[in-house]
């Protein structure tokens, strides 16, 4: 089974994750992002088929790989468990830029807690 599906359109890349996001998958996911052309300025992670995410997902989303170019990164199609993990992480560390990562996902009430 393939772990990711990649689509690039202009300066935007869309990586769809298929399967759990855990420490076993993390190197492959980071490699997918690192292998993007340098002119890709926007990265969208699609978690439609990622029903589970552990702390490795937090590392993927909030700790860019060394030497990786700065990209606008967002996440779409979050299942309840990965979304809850991201909300909990933001509650523990209010400095996480959750609104930037999930601009079209979270109701404002969740961000105001």
C-alpha positions as CSV (number, residue, x, y, z in Angstrom):
1,X,0.0,0.0,0.0
2,X,1.3,3.5,-0.9
3,X,1.6,5.8,2.1
4,X,1.2,9.0,0.1
5,X,-0.3,10.4,-3.1
6,X,1.3,13.5,-4.4
7,X,-0.2,16.1,-6.7
8,X,1.6,19.4,-7.7
9,X,-0.1,22.3,-9.4
10,X,2.1,25.3,-9.9
11,X,3.6,26.4,-6.6
12,X,1.2,24.2,-4.5
13,X,1.7,20.6,-3.5
14,X,-1.0,18.3,-2.1
15,X,0.1,15.2,-0.2
16,X,-2.6,12.8,0.7
17,X,-1.7,10.4,3.5
18,X,-3.0,6.8,3.4
19,X,-2.7,5.1,6.7
20,X,-1.7,5.9,10.3
21,X,0.6,8.8,11.0
22,X,3.1,7.4,13.5
23,X,6.8,7.2,14.1
24,X,7.1,4.3,11.5
25,X,5.5,6.5,8.8
26,X,7.2,9.8,9.8
27,X,10.4,9.3,7.8
28,X,8.5,8.5,4.7
29,X,6.2,11.5,5.2
30,X,9.1,13.9,5.8
31,X,10.8,12.5,2.7
32,X,7.7,13.2,0.6
33,X,7.8,16.8,1.7
34,X,11.6,17.1,1.4
35,X,11.5,15.8,-2.2
36,X,9.1,18.6,-3.4
37,X,10.6,21.0,-5.9
38,X,12.1,24.1,-4.3
39,X,9.6,26.4,-6.1
40,X,6.7,24.8,-4.1
41,X,5.6,27.5,-1.7
42,X,2.4,25.9,-0.4
43,X,2.0,22.4,1.1
44,X,-1.4,20.9,1.8
45,X,-1.5,17.7,3.9
46,X,-4.7,15.8,3.2
47,X,-5.6,13.5,6.1
48,X,-8.8,12.0,4.6
49,X,-7.4,8.5,4.8
50,X,-5.4,9.0,8.0
51,X,-7.8,8.1,10.7
52,X,-5.1,7.9,13.4
53,X,-2.2,10.2,14.3
54,X,0.1,10.0,17.3
55,X,2.7,12.5,18.4
56,X,4.7,11.9,15.2
57,X,2.1,13.9,13.4
58,X,2.8,16.8,15.6
59,X,6.5,16.6,14.7
60,X,5.6,16.4,11.0
61,X,3.4,19.5,11.1
62,X,5.2,21.7,13.6
63,X,8.9,20.8,13.2
64,X,10.1,21.3,9.6
65,X,12.8,19.1,8.4
66,X,16.3,20.6,8.5
67,X,17.2,22.5,5.3
68,X,13.6,22.4,4.0
69,X,12.4,25.6,2.4
70,X,9.8,27.6,4.3
71,X,6.4,26.7,3.0
72,X,2.9,27.7,3.9
73,X,1.5,24.5,5.3
74,X,-2.1,23.5,6.0
75,X,-4.0,20.4,6.8
76,X,-7.4,19.3,5.4
77,X,-9.9,16.5,5.8
78,X,-9.0,15.7,9.5
79,X,-10.7,12.8,11.1
80,X,-11.9,13.3,14.7
81,X,-8.9,11.7,16.4
82,X,-6.1,13.7,14.6
83,X,-8.1,16.9,15.0
84,X,-8.5,16.2,18.8
85,X,-4.8,15.6,19.1
86,X,-4.0,18.9,17.4
87,X,-6.5,20.8,19.6
88,X,-5.0,19.1,22.7
89,X,-1.5,20.1,21.6
90,X,-2.6,23.7,21.1
91,X,-4.2,23.7,24.6
92,X,-0.9,22.5,26.1
93,X,1.2,24.8,24.0
94,X,-0.7,28.0,23.0
95,X,2.3,29.1,20.9
96,X,1.4,26.5,18.3
97,X,-0.1,28.2,15.3
98,X,-3.1,26.0,15.0
99,X,-5.3,28.6,13.2
100,X,-2.6,28.9,10.5
101,X,-2.4,25.2,10.0
102,X,-6.2,24.6,10.0
103,X,-7.7,27.8,8.7
104,X,-10.8,26.1,7.3
105,X,-11.3,23.3,9.8
106,X,-11.7,24.6,13.3
107,X,-14.7,26.5,14.6
108,X,-13.7,29.8,16.2
109,X,-15.0,28.6,19.5
110,X,-12.3,25.9,19.7
111,X,-9.6,28.4,19.0
112,X,-10.8,30.8,21.7
113,X,-10.6,28.4,24.6
